[in-house]
Amino acid sequence: MKSAEQRQLAFVFADSPQGDKARGPQDESYGKRFLVHTAKGSGRMEPATCTAAEGRLMEAVASASNLAQALLNVLRNKGAPGVDGRSVEQVVDEAPALLPELQKSLLDGTYRPGDIRRVWIPKPGGGERGLGIPNVVDRWVQQAVLQVLEPIFEPRFHHSSHGFRAKRGAHTAIAEAKQYLGEGYRVVVDLDLSKFFDRVHHQRLLNRLGQQVGDVRILNLVRRMLKAKVVLPDGTKVSTEEGTPQGGPLSPLLSNIVLDEWDWELERRGLRFVRYADDCNIFVRSQRAGERVMASTRRYLENRLRLQINEAKSSVTQPEKVHFLGFRFGTDGGPNVEVLISAKTKAKLNARILELTPRRWGSSLRACMEGLNKYFQGWIAYFRICTRAGADEFRRYDAHARRRLRAIVICQKKRPRFLYRHLVKRGASSGQAAGVAYYRQGVWSRSNRRGMTKAYPNDWFHGQIGSLYDRWRVANPLPQVPSQLSLAW
């Protein structure tokens, strides 16, 4: 017994010879330490060494290091519990016991996915979107399958597909769209697939998957995942005959496998396009060509892929009217193409500023600015690719946010004499302060009077919250012009 305890201690400390400090936080669970140690093991089988022809991909999925890394990725992504109610942290704590059992069930074919919990979230454009939340153990298995299948399919995907792919995303999609517009393809066939994730044909997906995957066990595993029953919010359990639930780690890859056939069909027709998940823009030179492409694409999707176009969100239109990944485009007839924020993005930004700066703010002004600053930081990280014309629109929202904060100050001072003293103390003249404190108009009108802008100038706000426009300038510095230019003769 004593020798067993010594071996266990040696195992625990083998990965951290420097002592407790090198092992990480004191509250890190044993389950997580076990996963980190196992993920570093050499037993992982790379897909390149266990090809589809060998039919041994399941061994790569079920390898201890692959499963350990998969659960660490699920832990990093967090997420809500599934139908069984077990949290990610609970599964991680039980990982030393669960991992060998999961390996065995995957290899002998006895693993069965659990039911999927259906939740509804509001869509930005109205309505609701259904998400399917698998149990944590099922997300664990999906992530393990993803880590093996993704390196096989990723090199085969079309270069104009940007959604849910490594080193690609919304920014690369917008860059490619801008390129096509600059080349003179100024008519956009804007396509949106109706309920795409709910209408994926299972057999077509499995057929596409089987073209590259020769291990029947993997195909059967994916089939069982697709057929898992869905539990609705009222407890009703329904069967799944088509679709792939949004919410699992494997769903984005499966969706790209389905739509990759469409991508290469567009390539075969010589069309220039950009696709991000189920949103696709095709760029042509004339309205007539756009109508023709729309009709032929509709026939292909409906007859070949058994998918439907969302007619309300699809059209043949000008770049200025497109809402693509939160952006729109501006063209002036020349080669220059401006990247701007779309009307929907403006509405969402304005609504979020209102939400973060309520008139009856019950805490300190600094706390309000911290929340606003955090939101601006994340927002500009995504929309920093706007061109200068788009960034000029940011000034309006910066000014609006400052005025909302000034309005909070007025409301918090409650009585006119308190507001008067406060403004004078902050540098406003007596007349300016009185013009705000005793002015008979509403809070919004007073928030922009001279006394408020004097007590709370723009420069003061810039020290507290970084403006959107200033953040954009940091992300897009002007090119440096040398002080002395030499001419080559």
C-alpha positions in Angstrom: 0.0 0.0 0.0 2.8 2.3 0.9 4.6 1.8 -2.4 1.4 2.5 -4.3 1.0 5.9 -2.5 4.6 6.7 -3.4 4.0 5.9 -7.0 0.9 8.2 -7.0 2.9 11.1 -5.5 5.6 10.6 -8.1 3.0 10.8 -10.8 1.5 14.0 -9.5 4.8 15.8 -9.0 6.6 14.4 -12.1 5.3 17.2 -14.3 6.2 20.0 -11.9 9.7 19.5 -10.4 9.8 23.1 -9.3 7.2 22.5 -6.6 3.8 24.0 -5.9 4.6 27.3 -7.6 5.2 25.6 -11.0 2.0 23.5 -10.7 -0.3 26.4 -11.1 -3.1 27.8 -9.0 -3.7 26.1 -5.6 -7.4 25.6 -6.4 -6.8 23.8 -9.7 -8.7 20.5 -9.5 -6.9 17.1 -9.6 -9.1 16.3 -12.6 -7.7 19.2 -14.6 -4.1 18.4 -13.6 -4.7 14.8 -14.8 -6.0 16.1 -18.1 -3.1 18.4 -18.7 -0.6 15.6 -17.9 -2.5 13.1 -20.1 -2.8 15.6 -23.0 1.0 15.9 -23.1 1.4 12.1 -23.5 2.8 10.6 -26.7 -0.1 8.2 -27.3 -2.1 10.5 -29.5 -2.5 9.2 -33.1 -2.4 12.0 -35.6 -4.9 11.7 -38.5 -2.1 11.9 -41.0 -0.7 8.6 -39.6 -4.0 6.8 -39.4 -5.6 7.5 -42.8 -9.1 6.8 -43.8 -7.9 4.0 -46.0 -6.6 2.2 -42.9 -10.0 2.6 -41.2 -8.4 3.4 -37.8 -9.6 6.9 -37.1 -11.6 5.8 -34.1 -8.3 4.8 -32.4 -7.2 8.4 -32.9 -10.4 9.8 -31.5 -10.3 7.5 -28.5 -6.6 8.0 -27.7 -6.1 9.2 -24.1 -4.2 12.3 -25.1 -6.8 13.3 -27.7 -9.7 12.8 -25.2 -7.8 14.7 -22.5 -7.2 17.7 -24.9 -10.8 17.6 -26.0 -12.1 17.9 -22.5 -9.7 20.8 -21.8 -11.1 22.6 -24.9 -14.6 22.0 -23.7 -13.6 23.4 -20.3 -12.1 26.5 -21.9 -15.3 27.0 -24.0 -17.5 26.6 -20.8 -21.1 26.3 -21.7 -24.3 25.3 -19.8 -25.2 21.7 -18.6 -27.2 19.5 -20.9 -30.3 17.3 -20.0 -28.4 15.4 -17.3 -27.6 18.6 -15.4 -23.9 17.9 -15.0 -21.6 20.9 -15.4 -18.3 21.0 -17.2 -16.5 21.4 -13.9 -18.1 18.2 -12.5 -17.1 16.2 -15.6 -13.6 17.5 -15.4 -13.4 16.5 -11.7 -14.5 13.0 -12.6 -12.2 12.8 -15.7 -9.7 10.3 -14.2 -12.5 7.7 -13.9 -14.5 8.7 -16.9 -11.8 8.8 -19.5 -10.9 5.0 -19.5 -14.6 4.2 -19.5 -15.2 6.5 -22.5 -12.3 5.1 -24.3 -13.6 1.6 -23.9 -17.2 2.5 -25.0 -16.0 4.3 -28.1 -13.7 1.5 -29.2 -16.2 -1.3 -28.7 -19.1 0.7 -30.1 -21.3 0.8 -27.0 -21.2 4.6 -26.6 -24.6 6.2 -27.1 -25.1 10.0 -27.1 -27.7 11.4 -24.6 -30.6 13.6 -25.4 -30.1 17.2 -26.4 -31.6 20.1 -24.5 -33.4 22.7 -26.7 -33.2 26.4 -25.7 -34.4 29.4 -27.6 -32.5 32.6 -27.9 -33.6 35.9 -29.6 -32.3 36.7 -33.0 -31.0 40.2 -33.7 -33.5 40.6 -36.6 -36.5 39.3 -34.6 -37.8 35.9 -33.9 -35.9 33.1 -32.1 -33.1 30.7 -32.9 -33.1 27.2 -31.4 -29.9 25.9 -29.8 -29.3 22.3 -29.0 -27.1 21.8 -25.9 -25.7 18.3 -25.6 -24.6 16.8 -22.3 -21.0 17.7 -21.3 -19.8 14.1 -22.0 -21.4 14.3 -25.5 -19.7 17.6 -26.1 -16.5 16.0 -25.0 -16.8 13.2 -27.6 -17.8 15.7 -30.3 -14.7 17.8 -29.6 -12.6 14.6 -29.8 -14.1 13.7 -33.1 -13.6 17.3 -34.3 -9.9 17.3 -33.5 -9.4 14.3 -35.7 -11.7 15.1 -38.6 -10.9 18.8 -38.9 -7.2 18.3 -40.2 -8.6 15.9 -42.8 -11.3 18.2 -44.2 -9.8 21.7 -43.6 -7.3 21.6 -46.5 -10.1 20.5 -48.9 -12.5 23.3 -48.1 -12.8 26.2 -50.6 -10.7 29.3 -50.0 -13.8 31.5 -50.2 -15.4 29.8 -47.2 -14.6 31.7 -44.0 -16.9 30.6 -41.3 -15.7 28.4 -38.4 -12.3 27.9 -39.8 -8.8 28.3 -38.4 -7.0 31.6 -39.5 -10.2 32.7 -41.2 -13.2 34.7 -40.0 -15.4 37.7 -40.6 -12.4 40.0 -41.3 -11.0 37.7 -44.0 -14.5 37.4 -45.5 -14.9 41.2 -45.7 -11.4 41.6 -47.2 -12.2 39.2 -50.0 -15.6 40.8 -50.6 -13.9 44.2 -50.8 -11.4 42.8 -53.4 -14.2 41.6 -55.7 -16.0 45.0 -55.4 -12.8 46.8 -56.3 -12.4 44.6 -59.4 -15.7 45.9 -60.7 -18.2 43.3 -59.5 -20.6 45.8 -58.1 -23.9 43.8 -58.0 -24.3 41.5 -55.0 -26.5 38.4 -54.9 -27.1 38.3 -51.2 -28.2 34.8 -50.1 -29.4 33.6 -46.7 -30.4 30.0 -46.2 -33.6 29.5 -44.3 -33.2 27.4 -41.1 -30.1 25.8 -42.5 -29.0 23.9 -39.4 -32.5 22.5 -39.0 -32.7 21.2 -42.6 -29.4 19.4 -43.2 -30.1 16.1 -44.9 -28.5 13.4 -42.8 -27.8 10.9 -45.5 -26.3 13.5 -47.8 -24.0 14.7 -45.0 -22.9 11.1 -44.2 -22.2 10.4 -47.8 -20.0 13.5 -48.0 -18.3 12.5 -44.8 -17.8 9.0 -46.1 -15.9 10.2 -49.1 -12.9 11.0 -46.9 -13.6 8.8 -43.8 -13.2 5.1 -44.3 -13.7 4.1 -40.7 -17.3 2.9 -40.5 -17.2 3.4 -36.7 -16.8 7.1 -37.1 -19.7 7.3 -39.5 -21.9 5.3 -37.2 -20.9 7.6 -34.3 -21.8 10.7 -36.2 -25.1 9.2 -37.3 -26.0 8.5 -33.7 -25.1 12.1 -32.8 -27.4 13.4 -35.6 -30.2 11.1 -34.5 -30.1 12.1 -30.8 -33.5 13.1 -29.5 -34.3 16.7 -28.5 -35.9 17.6 -25.3 -38.0 20.8 -25.6 -38.4 23.4 -22.8 -41.7 21.9 -21.8 -40.2 18.4 -21.4 -41.5 17.0 -24.7 -39.0 14.6 -26.4 -39.0 14.6 -30.2 -37.1 12.6 -32.8 -34.6 14.2 -35.2 -34.9 13.2 -38.8 -32.9 16.1 -40.3 -30.7 19.0 -39.2 -27.6 19.3 -37.1 -28.2 21.0 -33.7 -26.4 24.4 -33.1 -24.6 24.2 -29.9 -22.3 21.2 -30.2 -18.5 21.5 -31.1 -18.9 19.3 -34.2 -21.8 21.2 -35.8 -19.8 24.0 -37.5 -17.5 21.4 -39.2 -20.5 19.3 -40.4 -22.2 22.5 -41.8 -19.0 23.3 -43.8 -18.9 19.8 -45.1 -22.4 20.1 -46.4 -22.0 23.5 -48.0 -18.5 22.7 -49.4 -20.3 21.0 -52.3 -22.1 24.3 -53.0 -18.8 26.2 -52.8 -17.2 24.1 -55.5 -20.3 24.3 -57.7 -20.0 28.1 -57.6 -16.3 27.7 -58.4 -17.1 25.4 -61.4 -19.5 28.1 -62.7 -16.7 30.7 -62.5 -18.5 32.9 -59.9 -16.8 35.1 -57.4 -18.3 34.6 -53.9 -17.7 34.9 -50.2 -19.4 32.5 -47.8 -19.6 32.6 -44.0 -21.6 29.7 -42.6 -25.1 30.0 -44.2 -24.6 33.6 -45.4 -23.2 33.9 -48.9 -22.6 36.9 -51.2 -22.0 36.3 -54.9 -20.5 39.2 -56.9 -21.5 39.9 -60.5 -21.2 42.8 -62.9 -24.9 43.5 -63.8 -28.4 43.2 -62.4 -29.4 40.8 -65.2 -26.5 38.5 -64.3 -27.5 38.7 -60.7 -31.1 37.6 -61.4 -29.8 34.7 -63.5 -27.4 33.6 -60.8 -30.1 33.9 -58.1 -32.5 31.7 -60.1 -29.9 29.0 -60.9 -28.6 29.0 -57.3 -32.1 28.5 -55.9 -32.7 25.5 -58.2 -29.4 23.9 -57.2 -29.9 24.4 -53.4 -33.5 23.1 -53.5 -33.0 20.2 -55.9 -29.5 19.1 -55.1 -28.9 20.0 -51.4 -32.5 20.1 -50.4 -32.1 23.5 -48.7 -34.3 26.5 -48.9 -33.4 30.2 -49.5 -34.8 32.7 -47.1 -36.6 34.9 -49.6 -37.1 37.7 -47.1 -33.4 38.1 -46.5 -32.1 37.3 -50.0 -32.0 39.7 -52.9 -30.0 41.0 -55.8 -28.9 44.4 -54.7 -26.2 47.1 -54.5 -23.3 46.9 -52.1 -24.6 49.9 -50.1 -27.7 47.9 -49.1 -26.0 44.7 -48.1 -25.8 43.7 -44.4 -23.0 41.1 -44.4 -21.5 40.1 -41.0 -22.4 43.5 -39.5 -20.8 45.5 -42.4 -21.9 47.2 -45.6 -19.9 48.6 -48.5 -19.7 52.0 -50.1 -18.6 52.6 -53.7 -18.3 55.9 -55.6 -17.9 54.5 -59.1 -14.2 54.4 -58.8 -11.8 51.7 -57.6 -12.1 52.6 -54.0 -14.4 50.6 -51.7 -15.4 51.8 -48.3 -16.1 49.3 -45.4 -18.9 50.8 -43.2 -21.1 49.5 -40.4 -24.5 48.4 -41.5 -27.8 49.9 -40.4 -28.5 47.0 -38.2 -25.2 47.4 -36.5 -25.9 51.0 -35.9 -29.2 50.2 -34.3 -27.6 47.6 -32.1 -24.8 49.9 -31.0 -27.2 52.7 -30.1 -29.4 50.3 -28.2 -26.5 48.9 -26.2 -25.3 52.4 -25.3 -28.8 53.2 -24.0 -28.8 50.0 -22.0 -25.4 50.7 -20.4 -26.1 54.3 -19.5 -29.6 54.4 -18.0 -30.7 57.7 -16.6 -31.5 56.3 -13.2 -28.0 54.7 -12.8 -27.8 53.7 -9.1 -24.0 53.3 -8.8 -21.0 55.6 -9.4 -20.3 57.3 -12.7 -17.0 55.5 -12.8 -18.7 52.1 -12.6 -20.9 53.1 -15.5 -17.9 54.2 -17.6 -16.1 50.9 -16.8 -19.0 48.9 -18.3 -19.1 51.2 -21.3 -15.4 51.0 -21.8 -15.4 47.2 -21.7 -18.1 47.1 -24.4 -16.3 49.6 -26.6 -13.1 47.6 -26.3 -14.8 44.4 -27.6 -16.8 46.2 -30.2 -13.9 48.0 -31.9 -11.9 44.7 -31.9 -14.4 43.4 -34.4 -15.2 46.6 -36.3 -11.7 48.0 -36.5 -11.5 46.9 -40.2 -13.8 49.7 -41.2 -12.2 52.2 -43.5 -11.9 55.9 -42.7 -15.3 56.8 -44.0 -16.8 54.1 -41.7 -14.7 55.3 -38.8 -16.0 58.9 -39.2 -19.4 57.6 -38.2 -18.0 56.4 -34.8 -17.7 60.0 -33.7 -21.5 60.3 -33.5 -21.7 57.4 -31.0 -18.8 58.7 -29.0 -20.6 62.0 -28.6 -23.9 60.3 -27.8 -22.2 58.2 -25.0 -20.7 61.3 -23.5 -24.0 63.1 -23.4 -25.7 60.1 -21.8 -23.1 60.1 -19.1 -23.6 63.8 -18.5 -27.3 63.2 -18.2 -26.6 60.6 -15.5 -24.7 63.3 -13.5 -27.6 65.6 -13.7 -30.0 62.9 -12.4 -27.7 61.8 -9.6 -27.4 65.3 -8.2 -31.2 65.4 -7.8 -31.7 69.0 -6.6 -30.7 72.1 -8.6 -28.6 73.6 -5.8 -26.6 70.4 -5.5 -26.0 70.3 -9.2 -25.0 74.0 -9.3 -22.4 73.5 -6.5 -21.0 70.5 -8.2 -20.6 72.2 -11.6 -18.9 75.2 -10.1 -16.5 73.0 -8.2 -15.6 71.3 -11.5 -14.7 74.5 -13.2 -17.9 75.9 -14.7 -18.6 79.6 -14.1 -21.5 80.7 -11.9 -23.6 81.6 -14.9 -22.8 78.4 -16.8 -23.7 76.3 -13.8 -26.9 78.2 -13.2 -27.8 77.7 -16.9 -27.8 74.0 -16.3 -29.1 73.6 -12.8 -32.0 76.0 -13.0 -32.8 75.6 -16.7 -36.5 74.5 -17.0 -36.0 72.0 -19.9 -35.6 68.3 -19.4 -32.5 66.4 -18.5 -31.5 65.6 -22.1 -31.6 69.2 -23.1 -29.6 70.3 -20.1 -27.0 67.6 -20.6 -25.6 69.5 -23.7 -25.5 73.0 -22.3 -22.3 74.9 -21.8 -22.1 74.3 -18.1 -22.1 70.6 -18.5 -19.6 70.5 -21.3 -17.3 72.8 -19.3 -17.5 70.7 -16.1 -17.2 67.5 -18.1 -15.3 68.3 -21.3 -14.5 65.7 -24.0 -10.9 65.5 -22.9 -12.0 64.3 -19.5 -14.0 61.5 -20.9 -11.2 60.4 -23.2 -9.1 59.8 -20.0 -11.9 57.7 -18.6 -13.3 55.8 -21.6 -11.5 55.4 -24.9 -13.6 56.7 -27.7 -14.4 54.4 -30.6 -12.8 56.7 -33.1 -9.5 56.9 -31.1 -9.4 53.2 -30.7 -9.9 52.8 -34.4 -7.0 55.2 -35.0 -4.8 53.1 -32.8 -5.7 50.0 -34.7 -5.2 51.7 -38.1 -2.3 54.1 -37.7 -1.5 56.5 -40.5 1.5 55.6 -42.7 4.7 57.4 -41.5 6.0 59.8 -44.1 9.8 60.3 -43.9 10.9 63.8 -43.0 13.4 63.8 -45.9 12.6 62.3 -49.2 15.4 61.4 -51.6 14.7 61.3 -55.4 16.4 58.7 -57.5 17.9 60.3 -60.6 
